[in-house]
Amino acid sequence: MRRALAILDYALGATRRRGGRNLAIALGLAFVVGLVSAVLLLTGALEREFALSVDATPDLVVQRVIAGRPALIEVDSVERLRGLPAVRSVRARVWGYLFVPSLEANVTIVGASPGELGDTLTDSIVEGRRPRPGAERECIAGDALARHLGLRPGDGIALPVHGEIRVLDAVGLFHAESALHSADVLVVSEAMARDLLSVPEGQATDLAIRLTTPDEAGVVANHAEIAFGQVRVLDKRLLARTYELTFGGRSGLSAIMLLPALAAFLLLAWERLTGLGGVERREIGVLKAIGWSTSDVLLARVMESGLVALGGALFGLLAGYLYVFHLGAPGLRAALLGWSTLYPELVLVPNADLGQAAALLGAVVVPFIAVSLVPAWRAAVVDPDEAMRGTT
Amino acid sequence: MSGDDERTESPESTDEVLGVSEVFKRYRDGDATVEAVAGVTLSLPRASLNVLVGPSGAGKTTLLGMLGGLVLPTSGDARIDGVSVVHLRDHHRTALRRTKVGFAFQDLALIQGMTLLENVLLPLTPRGGARKEDVTRAEALLERFGLLDKRDRRVERLSGGERQRGAIARTLVLEPPILLLDEPTAHLDSENAAAIVDALVELRDDGKTVVAATHDARLAEDGRVDRSLTMRDGRLC
């Protein structure tokens, strides 16, 4: 152990002495690792967001479909589902998107009944207060949206409706575990939602069904389709699977596209490590002349490569993390999300998977050390007399 | 007691600490074969100061390397303290060298980018690094060669003579009984060269076997040298 530590100390010094070359290799490695880790971290963060989003989604959502597009559904339809076995609750929801030109983005307007405003959201209010029942102009905003707009409780929000401007009072901010649920959401009274979204009384955007036994989702969905005719029933479990496939596929594709870059880099590293300069050759000659064995020299060379690889890979991981969670992954985010430009802002929650980071480090550092082994061995077995030749 | 007459002492001499028998060393140089050492037999006793003299290209450094087991002969035998190194595995030969032989080669001197003290302690790394007493011993060696005040200086900032003395100090840190030195007085002015010769004599008097390859007449012709062996074209003459 003392020997290994002493040789590690020497390898650290050697890494510093050959700083220019080692820095170039480490930066190249950091770039490749940074790209791969950015894809993985972004995918992980998005998967987490959508998992949380799906968790908050009703077991089934029934939408009426006309000409293949979602249409408003009768509120009375609730009663036809309420009595079904396995159905815990059915609610007619009023919600929709409102394009706000000043934001150049859609805001999601969610209508809530007085009971919901009073109970469901109370625990998640992080600043200000909940709207008072009957106060139709009061609303609460998602904290991510408020952060993006610089909105504070007490501020007014101007929304364009039918060529007019409706000014709402933001009385509080709420937080949702998933940033997707607070990034663009304004919760208003149901009456205000109908006004803003032009949803007439007696109609709703969709029906949200919660089940006592989620395994019965298929049965209930079939029943709804038979009962209402032209409807689309969204199953929470299918939704989750769709997200998983979408982001898994996109990130897998991105990662595969980066593999040639990693392979090219390893080839480059091989080239650099194979070329043994005169100074290094001389250094090895000195070491062997003063009593270092081939295995001592080999260990020192491998440690030097390992330090460069580990340093570069760790730096790449850190850079990937900062790129995704502090800079918001410009460029890559659009490629993975696709529709992200519609969002005012989606602040990704840092979600580092240590196991994944360790696997990525292993996947990069181990091949790098393996690639460096042959040049290291060739350097270590240099006969001292070769190094001495020309000095006779 | 200098002279060439003792260069072919019997290899079986019980006092022999270094020896070679009919050693040849040939290198490939493109299509040509260069014979650096050609049929040298030599036996050197314990506690002696020996000098190999000759022009550049005579084969002095290669013979020095063979005497210390650093260079394997193309043919012939080389012995360190009675052990033939020719058929030893690399790690056994390294272990033998580490315990018995200290090298200071002119062109394989100190490692740049490291301090003088780090260089002197470098032979200790495979043993687990320097302990406190090792550092004390290294500092004593640097003081002996007038380099203690330069201990933390990077070697590229030392003069040629200081580097040469530092390399000799490094050979002594493992306290080997045999010292092999290539041009130990090169780069040194008269005063420093004389100091080195005095140090080599002291080391011999301490019981060490010293072999130095040199062009320097100041060392070759010093009256305290036990043997002065002349090489030319790979042969002793």
Chai-1 contact restraints between the chains, C-beta under 6 A:
chainA,res_idxA,chainB,res_idxB,connection_type,confidence,min_distance_angstrom,max_distance_angstrom,comment,restraint_id
A,R2,B,G128,contact,1.0,0.0,6.0,A-B,restraint_1
A,R3,B,G128,contact,1.0,0.0,6.0,A-B,restraint_2
A,A6,B,T125,contact,1.0,0.0,6.0,A-B,restraint_3
A,A6,B,G128,contact,1.0,0.0,6.0,A-B,restraint_4
A,A6,B,G129,contact,1.0,0.0,6.0,A-B,restraint_5
A,Y10,B,T125,contact,1.0,0.0,6.0,A-B,restraint_6
A,R17,B,G113,contact,1.0,0.0,6.0,A-B,restraint_7
A,E283,B,I111,contact,1.0,0.0,6.0,A-B,restraint_8
A,G285,B,L108,contact,1.0,0.0,6.0,A-B,restraint_9
A,V286,B,L108,contact,1.0,0.0,6.0,A-B,restraint_10
A,V286,B,I111,contact,1.0,0.0,6.0,A-B,restraint_11
A,A289,B,L70,contact,1.0,0.0,6.0,A-B,restraint_12
A,A289,B,F103,contact,1.0,0.0,6.0,A-B,restraint_13
A,A289,B,L108,contact,1.0,0.0,6.0,A-B,restraint_14
A,I290,B,P123,contact,1.0,0.0,6.0,A-B,restraint_15
A,G291,B,R97,contact,1.0,0.0,6.0,A-B,restraint_16
A,G291,B,R98,contact,1.0,0.0,6.0,A-B,restraint_17
A,G291,B,P123,contact,1.0,0.0,6.0,A-B,restraint_18
A,W292,B,P126,contact,1.0,0.0,6.0,A-B,restraint_19
A,S293,B,H91,contact,1.0,0.0,6.0,A-B,restraint_20
A,S293,B,T94,contact,1.0,0.0,6.0,A-B,restraint_21
A,T294,B,D90,contact,1.0,0.0,6.0,A-B,restraint_22
A,D296,B,P126,contact,1.0,0.0,6.0,A-B,restraint_23
A,P384,B,L70,contact,1.0,0.0,6.0,A-B,restraint_24
A,D385,B,G65,contact,1.0,0.0,6.0,A-B,restraint_25
A,D385,B,V71,contact,1.0,0.0,6.0,A-B,restraint_26
A,T391,B,T61,contact,1.0,0.0,6.0,A-B,restraint_27
A,T391,B,D107,contact,1.0,0.0,6.0,A-B,restraint_28
A,T392,B,A36,contact,1.0,0.0,6.0,A-B,restraint_29
A,T392,B,G57,contact,1.0,0.0,6.0,A-B,restraint_30
A,T392,B,G59,contact,1.0,0.0,6.0,A-B,restraint_31
A,T392,B,T61,contact,1.0,0.0,6.0,A-B,restraint_32
A,T392,B,T62,contact,1.0,0.0,6.0,A-B,restraint_33
